[in-house]
Amino acid sequence: MLAGHVCGHKTSLSSMFEAVGSVAAGTMSMEELQEFEEKACPTCGSCSGMYTANSMNCLTEALGMGLKGNGTIPAVYSERIRLAKHAGMQIMQLVEKDIRPKDIMTEKAFMNALTMDMALGCSTNSMLHLPAIAHEAGVELNMEIANELSSRTPNLCHLAPAGPTYMEDLNEAGGVYAVMNELNKKNLLYTDLITVTGKTVAENIAGCMNKNPEVIRPIENPYSQTGGIAVLKGNLAPETAVVKRSAVAPEMMVHEGPARVFDCEEDAIAAIKDGKIVPGDVVVIRYEGPKGGPGMREMLNPTSAIAGMGMGSTVALITDGRFSGASRGASIGHVCPEAAVGGPIALVEEGDIISINIPENRLDVKVSREEMDKRRAKWQPRQPQVTTGYLARYQKMVTSANRGAILEIK
């Protein structure tokens, strides 16, 4: 969708959610909130920033599975209708040439997608969807490779919620192909791969120039030398956890604070809106992972409430659940192993000191191994929240978030 406009500023879905938090904090009136409600999301289409839907749509282009503009053309443009027709025509060409999805979605294609993920500053949900798609394509994607790619891939875009630009701006600046061209200046992409156009990546991006260096930073002048997403590990996340580094305030890149522990999203939201969370706190929301939910709900309400109440640069949030692409701040999700299977996040107690060090890719709880072992000996699994139907089957079959929460027959 196109960005909204409120009081002379562009707005998006996250503006709406954060406005609710501002009302709870007493810094915005109900009349002002109503204006956001009416104007923040003005057209049909996916949210106007680099949120989950647009992240995956852009990565579809980077993966070679979408035509030019697939990720960025606004829903209300006639150009989107033309793209739909061209996509149908191109499918017939692919059938004729016997080019199939598995011919396109190779391991190198997924490396391109992950590299673009870092440059664009995509949603943390991409760290769920990419390994899940790769699994179906017969490619095993180890999420720990993300840090290796991030270390050499500069972050070139700060679209909402990380910055003041929107998908319509990225589209006008040249779109996904223009970003790929910037990366190609340092040979960061595999360009000899076949795509749905029937041409290679190199042929697709040839001549697609960056038309606005304020929206797509030139590779010589990036927002940061490292990518937009970081994978963290430590005694609180022995396998992995994920954070959208490009949307974290500089002062929260390294943070220590007391844990405020909640066993579901609703309890955390109530505490935030009741003023029980204070600067310096680390909100821990657990039992919201793939098995624990079940289904891994996104924590947009609590992250937006924290930001809307003016604590986005002083309060962190950690969860074994996931986030909306609209979440910003020190929001660390996909903590593995999750609480439902007895991961360390299940053993955290109120007041434990949580240590976050994003530059060093660390997430730890400052509790001795001996104390954690004592807590583990007392820990009991929670009773399943759902015992019948599809969700009960899902709960038994789903794997951890770092594997894309794929279903696996034991």
C-alpha positions in Angstrom: 0.0 0.0 0.0 1.0 3.6 -0.2 2.2 5.3 2.9 -0.3 7.4 4.9 0.0 11.0 5.8 -0.7 12.4 9.3 0.3 16.0 10.3 2.7 16.3 7.4 4.5 13.1 8.1 4.4 9.7 6.2 2.9 6.9 8.3 2.5 3.2 8.2 1.1 0.3 10.2 3.7 0.6 12.9 2.7 4.3 13.3 -0.8 3.1 14.1 0.3 0.6 16.7 2.7 3.0 18.3 0.0 5.6 18.5 -2.0 3.2 20.7 1.0 3.0 23.0 1.2 6.8 23.1 -2.4 7.1 24.2 -1.7 4.6 27.0 1.2 6.8 28.0 -1.0 9.9 28.0 1.0 11.6 25.3 -1.6 11.4 22.6 -5.4 12.2 22.6 -8.1 9.9 21.4 -8.9 12.5 18.6 -5.3 12.3 17.4 -5.4 8.5 17.5 -8.6 8.6 15.4 -6.7 10.5 12.7 -4.0 7.8 12.6 -6.8 5.2 12.4 -8.3 6.9 9.4 -5.1 7.8 7.6 -2.1 5.6 8.6 -3.0 2.8 6.1 -4.8 4.6 3.2 -4.9 2.0 0.4 -5.2 -1.7 -0.3 -2.0 -3.7 -0.3 0.6 -5.1 2.0 2.0 -2.7 4.7 3.9 0.3 3.3 7.3 -0.4 5.0 9.8 -3.2 4.9 7.6 -5.5 7.0 7.2 -9.2 6.5 5.1 -9.4 3.4 7.2 -6.8 1.5 10.4 -8.4 2.8 9.5 -11.8 1.4 8.2 -10.2 -1.9 11.5 -8.4 -2.3 13.4 -11.6 -1.5 11.3 -13.4 -4.1 13.0 -11.2 -6.7 16.4 -11.7 -5.2 15.8 -15.5 -5.2 15.0 -15.3 -8.9 11.4 -16.3 -8.5 9.7 -13.0 -9.2 9.7 -10.5 -12.0 11.2 -7.0 -11.7 9.0 -4.8 -9.5 7.3 -7.8 -7.9 8.5 -6.6 -4.4 8.0 -2.9 -4.7 5.3 -1.8 -7.2 2.4 -0.3 -5.1 -0.9 -2.3 -5.2 -2.9 0.7 -6.5 -0.7 1.3 -9.5 -1.8 0.2 -13.0 1.8 -1.1 -13.3 0.9 -3.9 -10.8 -1.9 -5.1 -13.1 0.5 -5.2 -16.0 3.0 -7.1 -13.8 0.3 -9.7 -13.1 -0.4 -10.2 -16.8 3.3 -10.4 -17.6 3.8 -13.0 -14.8 1.1 -15.2 -16.4 2.7 -14.9 -19.8 6.1 -15.7 -18.3 4.8 -18.9 -16.7 3.9 -20.1 -20.2 7.5 -19.3 -21.3 8.9 -21.3 -18.3 6.8 -24.3 -19.1 7.9 -24.1 -22.7 11.6 -23.9 -21.7 11.2 -26.5 -19.0 12.6 -24.2 -16.3 11.3 -25.4 -12.9 11.4 -23.8 -9.4 14.1 -26.2 -8.3 16.3 -25.1 -11.2 16.1 -21.6 -9.9 16.0 -22.1 -6.1 19.5 -23.5 -5.7 21.8 -23.1 -2.7 23.5 -20.1 -4.4 20.1 -18.5 -5.0 19.3 -18.7 -1.3 22.7 -17.1 -0.6 21.7 -14.2 -2.8 18.4 -13.9 -1.0 20.1 -13.9 2.4 22.6 -11.3 1.2 19.8 -9.1 0.0 18.0 -9.6 3.3 21.0 -8.0 5.0 21.2 -5.1 2.5 17.5 -4.3 2.6 17.1 -4.7 6.4 14.2 -7.2 6.1 11.9 -8.5 8.7 13.2 -11.1 11.2 10.4 -13.3 9.9 12.6 -13.9 6.8 14.8 -16.0 9.1 11.8 -18.3 9.4 10.6 -18.3 5.9 13.8 -18.6 4.0 15.0 -21.9 5.7 11.4 -23.3 5.4 11.3 -22.5 1.7 14.9 -23.9 1.3 13.9 -27.1 3.0 11.1 -27.6 0.5 13.5 -27.0 -2.3 15.9 -29.6 -0.9 18.4 -27.0 0.4 19.4 -27.0 4.0 20.0 -23.5 5.2 21.9 -23.1 8.4 20.9 -19.8 10.0 24.3 -19.3 11.5 25.6 -18.5 8.0 23.6 -15.3 8.3 26.3 -13.7 10.5 29.0 -14.6 8.0 27.0 -13.0 5.2 26.2 -10.0 7.4 29.8 -9.4 8.2 30.6 -8.7 4.5 27.2 -7.2 3.4 26.6 -3.5 4.1 23.1 -2.4 5.1 21.9 0.0 2.3 18.2 0.7 3.2 16.4 2.0 6.3 12.8 1.6 5.3 10.0 1.8 7.9 10.1 0.8 10.7 13.9 1.3 10.7 13.8 4.7 9.0 11.6 7.4 7.3 11.4 5.9 3.8 8.7 3.5 2.4 8.2 0.9 -0.2 6.9 3.5 -2.7 10.2 5.3 -2.3 12.2 2.1 -2.9 10.2 1.5 -6.0 10.9 5.0 -7.4 14.6 4.6 -6.5 15.0 1.6 -8.8 13.6 -1.2 -6.6 15.2 -4.5 -5.7 17.3 -4.7 -8.9 18.9 -1.3 -8.1 19.9 -2.6 -4.6 21.3 -5.8 -6.3 23.4 -3.6 -8.6 24.9 -1.8 -5.7 25.9 -5.1 -4.1 27.3 -6.3 -7.4 29.8 -3.5 -7.3 31.6 -5.6 -4.7 30.8 -8.9 -6.3 28.6 -9.9 -3.3 26.0 -11.8 -5.4 26.1 -14.9 -7.6 25.0 -13.4 -11.0 25.2 -16.4 -13.3 22.1 -18.0 -11.9 19.0 -18.6 -14.0 15.8 -16.8 -13.0 12.1 -16.8 -13.9 12.8 -14.3 -16.6 14.6 -17.0 -18.4 17.7 -14.8 -18.1 20.5 -14.7 -15.5 20.7 -12.4 -12.5 23.4 -10.4 -14.3 21.2 -9.9 -17.4 18.2 -8.9 -15.2 20.0 -6.2 -13.2 22.1 -4.7 -16.0 21.3 -1.0 -16.3 19.1 -0.9 -13.2 20.6 2.1 -11.6 20.2 3.7 -8.1 18.0 6.7 -8.7 17.9 8.0 -5.1 21.0 7.6 -2.8 18.9 8.8 0.1 16.7 5.7 -0.2 19.3 3.2 -1.4 22.6 4.2 0.0 25.5 3.7 -2.4 27.7 0.8 -1.3 30.5 3.2 -0.6 28.3 5.0 2.0 26.1 2.4 3.7 24.1 2.8 6.9 26.5 0.2 8.4 29.2 -2.1 7.1 27.3 -5.1 8.4 23.8 -6.4 7.5 20.4 -5.6 8.9 19.9 -8.9 10.8 22.0 -10.6 13.4 21.8 -14.1 14.8 22.7 -14.3 18.5 23.8 -17.2 20.7 24.7 -17.7 24.3 23.5 -19.5 27.4 20.0 -18.0 26.9 19.9 -19.1 23.3 22.2 -22.1 22.9 21.0 -22.7 19.3 20.0 -19.2 18.0 18.0 -16.0 18.4 17.3 -13.3 15.8 17.3 -9.5 16.0 16.7 -6.8 13.3 19.9 -5.0 14.1 19.1 -2.1 11.6 16.1 -1.1 13.7 17.8 -1.1 17.1 18.7 2.2 18.7 22.6 2.6 19.0 22.3 2.8 22.8 20.6 -0.6 23.0 23.1 -2.5 20.9 24.8 -3.5 24.2 22.4 -3.7 27.2 22.0 -5.3 30.6 18.9 -5.3 32.7 16.6 -7.2 35.0 14.3 -9.8 33.4 10.5 -9.1 33.7 9.1 -12.6 32.9 5.7 -13.4 31.4 4.4 -16.7 30.2 2.1 -15.2 27.5 1.8 -12.1 25.3 -1.4 -10.9 27.0 0.2 -10.7 30.5 3.2 -8.7 29.1 0.9 -6.2 27.3 -1.1 -5.6 30.5 2.1 -4.9 32.5 3.4 -2.5 29.8 0.2 -0.6 29.6 -0.2 -0.5 33.4 3.2 1.2 33.7 4.9 -1.7 35.4 7.8 -1.8 32.9 10.5 0.8 33.5 13.6 1.9 31.5 16.3 -0.6 31.7 14.0 -3.6 32.0 14.3 -6.7 29.7 10.8 -8.1 29.0 10.9 -11.9 28.5 7.8 -13.4 26.8 8.0 -17.2 26.7 5.8 -20.2 25.7 5.0 -18.4 22.5 7.3 -20.5 20.2 6.2 -22.9 17.5 5.2 -25.7 20.0 4.4 -23.4 22.9 1.9 -21.1 21.2 1.2 -23.3 19.4 2.0 -21.5 16.2 4.5 -18.7 17.1 2.3 -15.6 17.4 4.0 -12.3 16.5 4.7 -9.8 19.4 3.7 -6.6 17.6 1.4 -5.4 20.3 4.0 -5.4 23.1 6.9 -4.0 21.0 4.6 -1.2 19.7 3.4 -0.4 23.2 7.0 -0.1 24.4 7.9 2.2 21.5 4.7 4.2 21.7 5.3 4.8 25.4 8.7 6.2 24.7 10.8 3.3 25.9 12.1 2.0 22.6 15.6 3.0 23.4 15.6 1.8 27.0 13.7 -1.4 27.2 14.5 -4.7 25.4 12.1 -7.6 24.6 13.1 -11.2 24.3 10.8 -14.0 23.2 10.7 -17.5 21.8 7.9 -16.2 19.7 8.4 -14.0 16.7 7.8 -10.3 15.7 5.9 -8.5 13.1 8.1 -6.8 10.5 6.7 -3.6 12.0 8.4 -4.2 15.3 11.5 -2.1 16.0 13.9 -1.6 18.9 15.9 -4.3 20.8 13.4 -7.0 20.0 15.0 -10.4 20.0 12.9 -13.3 18.9 13.1 -17.0 17.8 15.0 -17.9 21.0 15.9 -21.6 20.5 15.4 -24.0 22.2 12.0 -22.6 23.1 10.4 -22.7 26.6 8.0 -25.5 25.7 10.8 -28.0 25.2 12.7 -26.8 28.3 15.0 -24.3 26.7 16.9 -22.0 29.0 14.3 -19.2 28.5 11.9 -21.4 30.5 14.3 -21.2 33.5 14.7 -17.5 33.6 13.3 -15.9 36.8 12.1 -12.4 37.6 15.0 -10.1 38.3 17.7 -12.3 36.6 20.1 -10.0 34.8 20.0 -10.4 31.0 23.0 -9.4 28.9 22.5 -8.4 25.3 25.6 -7.7 23.1 24.4 -7.5 19.4 27.9 -6.5 18.0 29.3 -9.7 19.5 26.2 -11.7 18.6 25.6 -12.7 22.3 22.5 -13.3 24.4 23.1 -14.5 28.0 21.5 -14.7 31.4 23.8 -13.9 34.2 23.0 -17.0 36.2 25.6 -19.7 37.1 25.4 -23.1 35.4 24.9 -24.8 38.8 21.8 -22.6 39.5 20.4 -23.2 36.0 20.9 -27.0 36.5 18.9 -26.7 39.8 16.1 -24.9 38.1 16.1 -27.4 35.3 15.7 -30.3 37.7 12.5 -28.6 39.1 11.1 -27.6 35.7 7.9 -29.3 34.5 6.6 -29.0 30.9 3.4 -27.0 30.6 0.2 -28.8 29.7 -0.6 -28.4 26.0 -2.8 -25.4 25.3 -4.5 -27.3 22.5 -5.3 -31.0 22.6 -7.4 -31.7 19.5 -7.5 -30.9 15.8 -4.9 -29.6 13.4 -3.1 -27.4 16.0 -2.5 -30.4 18.2 -1.0 -32.3 15.3 1.1 -29.2 14.4 2.3 -29.0 18.0 3.6 -32.6 17.9 5.2 -32.3 14.5 6.7 -28.8 14.4 10.5 -28.2 14.7 12.3 -25.3 16.2 12.3 -21.8 14.8 15.9 -22.0 13.6 14.8 -24.7 11.2 12.0 -22.6 9.9 9.4 -24.2 12.1 8.9 -26.9 9.5 6.8 -30.0 10.1 8.6 -33.2 10.6 7.2 -36.7 11.1 9.1 -38.2 14.0 
